[in-house]
Every structure is written in C-alpha cells, then in structure tokens.
Amino acid sequence: MPRYSGAGYSHEDGTDWLSARGLAMMAGGAALAVVASRLLPPVVAQLAGTARHAAAGRDGIDALIDDHRHIQALMSEIVQTPNDAPARRTHLLLRLKRRLAAHAMAEEDVVYPMLHDQARKEEDAKHLYGEHAEIKMHLFALEQTPKDDPHWLAVALDLKRILDGHIRQEEEIDFPALRNSMDERQTAMMSGGVAREKALIL
C-alpha cells in the first residue's frame, strides 16, 4: 500500500511512487499525446483521402473542383444578400473564409508547387499565387467594411469576378496540364497531400 510522505506518495519499501522521474515521465507522455493529437489527424486524413479517391477513381484535383462548386455557391448567396441583412452576410462570409482557407492551403502547399515543377507551368503557378493574395485582400475588405454599407456589395461582386476567373483558369488549363504530367505514384502523392493540408483547417 502506498503511504504519504513529505515528498509525496511512497510504497512500504520506501520507494517514491510519484518521484521526480515519474512526474517527468508523466509530463513527457502528456506532451507526446498533445503532439500526436495535432499530427495524427492530418496523417490519417492523407492516408484515408488517398485510399478513398483511389477507390472512387478520383484524385485530389476532383476534391478541389468540388470545393470550387461550394465556393461559387456561397459567393452566389453572398452577392444576393440585401443591405439590411448584415447578420446573414457575416455568417456567409465566415463560411466562405473557412472553405477558402483550407482550399488555398492545399493548392499553395501541394498543387501549385507541382504545377510549377512537374507540369513546367511556372508563370501560371506564380499568377495563381498572386490571385490568391488578391482574394485574401478582398476578404479582409469585406470583413472590415460594415455589412450594411452599400460599398460592401461592390467588393463582394469584384471578389466573385476574381474567383470565377481563377476557377476557370485552374479547371480549363492548369489542372488538366498537371494531371497529364503526373504518373500514378505522383497522382497518389498529390491526392494525399491535398487531403493532409485540408485536414489542418477543416
């Protein structure tokens, strides 16, 4: 039976139950659990995403195109909101920002580098990065502008124009070029990377 001593709990034989070493090991285990909780979801998402897309005959680009449809639907809702619906505008903007953040991370960290290096579309990759920066500036303006300000809708319409052109460029030119440049192993690597990056936010 452990008994309480001045330094902590001890066994009958005098060994410390909660020694400094034991406490350090417990703290180390807790730290490892925190790290694992941060790292495992993206890794699991990468493996699951790769397997799921392969089983369905789809790849990471299909997942990004699905995102495009959701983003365009949200933008259509946003530009149809009246000036007297600031709460609705705020809600839709938050949803758009969250969807765009995960989508942009996957493209910027996985797809555009592969487009640059693998598909040899260096200028297109740089252009797409630049449009992402422009999109983020528009999102910031929409966030800072009062949602019942008449100028808010003008910024939203401009953002919709940029997004529609950006999506058209990717789907009609750059995504097909990237697909054609990859073999099966590279496609699986890209798909897993897209799933991993999106899991960091979604």
Secondary structure as a PSIPRED ss2 file (coil, helix, strand):
# PSIPRED VFORMAT (PSIPRED V4.0)

   1 M C   1.000  0.000  0.000
   2 P C   1.000  0.000  0.000
   3 R E   0.000  0.000  1.000
   4 Y E   0.000  0.000  1.000
   5 S E   0.000  0.000  1.000
   6 G C   1.000  0.000  0.000
   7 A C   1.000  0.000  0.000
   8 G E   0.000  0.000  1.000
   9 Y E   0.000  0.000  1.000
  10 S E   0.000  0.000  1.000
  11 H C   1.000  0.000  0.000
  12 E C   1.000  0.000  0.000
  13 D C   1.000  0.000  0.000
  14 G C   1.000  0.000  0.000
  15 T C   1.000  0.000  0.000
  16 D E   0.000  0.000  1.000
  17 W C   1.000  0.000  0.000
  18 L C   1.000  0.000  0.000
  19 S C   1.000  0.000  0.000
  20 A H   0.000  1.000  0.000
  21 R H   0.000  1.000  0.000
  22 G H   0.000  1.000  0.000
  23 L H   0.000  1.000  0.000
  24 A H   0.000  1.000  0.000
  25 M H   0.000  1.000  0.000
  26 M H   0.000  1.000  0.000
  27 A H   0.000  1.000  0.000
  28 G H   0.000  1.000  0.000
  29 G H   0.000  1.000  0.000
  30 A H   0.000  1.000  0.000
  31 A H   0.000  1.000  0.000
  32 L H   0.000  1.000  0.000
  33 A H   0.000  1.000  0.000
  34 V H   0.000  1.000  0.000
  35 V H   0.000  1.000  0.000
  36 A H   0.000  1.000  0.000
  37 S H   0.000  1.000  0.000
  38 R H   0.000  1.000  0.000
  39 L H   0.000  1.000  0.000
  40 L H   0.000  1.000  0.000
  41 P H   0.000  1.000  0.000
  42 P H   0.000  1.000  0.000
  43 V H   0.000  1.000  0.000
  44 V H   0.000  1.000  0.000
  45 A H   0.000  1.000  0.000
  46 Q H   0.000  1.000  0.000
  47 L H   0.000  1.000  0.000
  48 A H   0.000  1.000  0.000
  49 G H   0.000  1.000  0.000
  50 T H   0.000  1.000  0.000
  51 A H   0.000  1.000  0.000
  52 R H   0.000  1.000  0.000
  53 H H   0.000  1.000  0.000
  54 A H   0.000  1.000  0.000
  55 A H   0.000  1.000  0.000
  56 A C   1.000  0.000  0.000
  57 G C   1.000  0.000  0.000
  58 R C   1.000  0.000  0.000
  59 D C   1.000  0.000  0.000
  60 G H   0.000  1.000  0.000
  61 I H   0.000  1.000  0.000
  62 D H   0.000  1.000  0.000
  63 A H   0.000  1.000  0.000
  64 L H   0.000  1.000  0.000
  65 I H   0.000  1.000  0.000
  66 D H   0.000  1.000  0.000
  67 D H   0.000  1.000  0.000
  68 H H   0.000  1.000  0.000
  69 R H   0.000  1.000  0.000
  70 H H   0.000  1.000  0.000
  71 I H   0.000  1.000  0.000
  72 Q H   0.000  1.000  0.000
  73 A H   0.000  1.000  0.000
  74 L H   0.000  1.000  0.000
  75 M H   0.000  1.000  0.000
  76 S H   0.000  1.000  0.000
  77 E H   0.000  1.000  0.000
  78 I H   0.000  1.000  0.000
  79 V H   0.000  1.000  0.000
  80 Q C   1.000  0.000  0.000
  81 T C   1.000  0.000  0.000
  82 P C   1.000  0.000  0.000
  83 N C   1.000  0.000  0.000
  84 D C   1.000  0.000  0.000
  85 A C   1.000  0.000  0.000
  86 P H   0.000  1.000  0.000
  87 A H   0.000  1.000  0.000
  88 R H   0.000  1.000  0.000
  89 R H   0.000  1.000  0.000
  90 T H   0.000  1.000  0.000
  91 H H   0.000  1.000  0.000
  92 L H   0.000  1.000  0.000
  93 L H   0.000  1.000  0.000
  94 L H   0.000  1.000  0.000
  95 R H   0.000  1.000  0.000
  96 L H   0.000  1.000  0.000
  97 K H   0.000  1.000  0.000
  98 R H   0.000  1.000  0.000
  99 R H   0.000  1.000  0.000
 100 L H   0.000  1.000  0.000
 101 A H   0.000  1.000  0.000
 102 A H   0.000  1.000  0.000
 103 H H   0.000  1.000  0.000
 104 A H   0.000  1.000  0.000
 105 M H   0.000  1.000  0.000
 106 A H   0.000  1.000  0.000
 107 E H   0.000  1.000  0.000
 108 E H   0.000  1.000  0.000
 109 D H   0.000  1.000  0.000
 110 V H   0.000  1.000  0.000
 111 V H   0.000  1.000  0.000
 112 Y H   0.000  1.000  0.000
 113 P H   0.000  1.000  0.000
 114 M H   0.000  1.000  0.000
 115 L H   0.000  1.000  0.000
 116 H H   0.000  1.000  0.000
 117 D H   0.000  1.000  0.000
 118 Q C   1.000  0.000  0.000
 119 A C   1.000  0.000  0.000
 120 R C   1.000  0.000  0.000
 121 K C   1.000  0.000  0.000
 122 E H   0.000  1.000  0.000
 123 E H   0.000  1.000  0.000
 124 D H   0.000  1.000  0.000
 125 A H   0.000  1.000  0.000
 126 K H   0.000  1.000  0.000
 127 H H   0.000  1.000  0.000
 128 L H   0.000  1.000  0.000
 129 Y H   0.000  1.000  0.000
 130 G H   0.000  1.000  0.000
 131 E H   0.000  1.000  0.000
 132 H H   0.000  1.000  0.000
 133 A H   0.000  1.000  0.000
 134 E H   0.000  1.000  0.000
 135 I H   0.000  1.000  0.000
 136 K H   0.000  1.000  0.000
 137 M H   0.000  1.000  0.000
 138 H H   0.000  1.000  0.000
 139 L H   0.000  1.000  0.000
 140 F H   0.000  1.000  0.000
 141 A H   0.000  1.000  0.000
 142 L H   0.000  1.000  0.000
 143 E H   0.000  1.000  0.000
 144 Q H   0.000  1.000  0.000
 145 T C   1.000  0.000  0.000
 146 P C   1.000  0.000  0.000
 147 K C   1.000  0.000  0.000
 148 D C   1.000  0.000  0.000
 149 D C   1.000  0.000  0.000
 150 P H   0.000  1.000  0.000
 151 H H   0.000  1.000  0.000
 152 W H   0.000  1.000  0.000
 153 L H   0.000  1.000  0.000
 154 A H   0.000  1.000  0.000
 155 V H   0.000  1.000  0.000
 156 A H   0.000  1.000  0.000
 157 L H   0.000  1.000  0.000
 158 D H   0.000  1.000  0.000
 159 L H   0.000  1.000  0.000
 160 K H   0.000  1.000  0.000
 161 R H   0.000  1.000  0.000
 162 I H   0.000  1.000  0.000
 163 L H   0.000  1.000  0.000
 164 D H   0.000  1.000  0.000
 165 G H   0.000  1.000  0.000
 166 H H   0.000  1.000  0.000
 167 I H   0.000  1.000  0.000
 168 R H   0.000  1.000  0.000
 169 Q H   0.000  1.000  0.000
 170 E H   0.000  1.000  0.000
 171 E H   0.000  1.000  0.000
 172 E H   0.000  1.000  0.000
 173 I H   0.000  1.000  0.000
 174 D H   0.000  1.000  0.000
 175 F H   0.000  1.000  0.000
 176 P H   0.000  1.000  0.000
 177 A H   0.000  1.000  0.000
 178 L H   0.000  1.000  0.000
 179 R H   0.000  1.000  0.000
 180 N H   0.000  1.000  0.000
 181 S H   0.000  1.000  0.000
 182 M C   1.000  0.000  0.000
 183 D C   1.000  0.000  0.000
 184 E H   0.000  1.000  0.000
 185 R H   0.000  1.000  0.000
 186 Q H   0.000  1.000  0.000
 187 T H   0.000  1.000  0.000
 188 A H   0.000  1.000  0.000
 189 M H   0.000  1.000  0.000
 190 M H   0.000  1.000  0.000
 191 S H   0.000  1.000  0.000
 192 G H   0.000  1.000  0.000
 193 G H   0.000  1.000  0.000
 194 V H   0.000  1.000  0.000
 195 A H   0.000  1.000  0.000
 196 R H   0.000  1.000  0.000
 197 E H   0.000  1.000  0.000
 198 K H   0.000  1.000  0.000
 199 A H   0.000  1.000  0.000
 200 L C   1.000  0.000  0.000
 201 I C   1.000  0.000  0.000
 202 L C   1.000  0.000  0.000
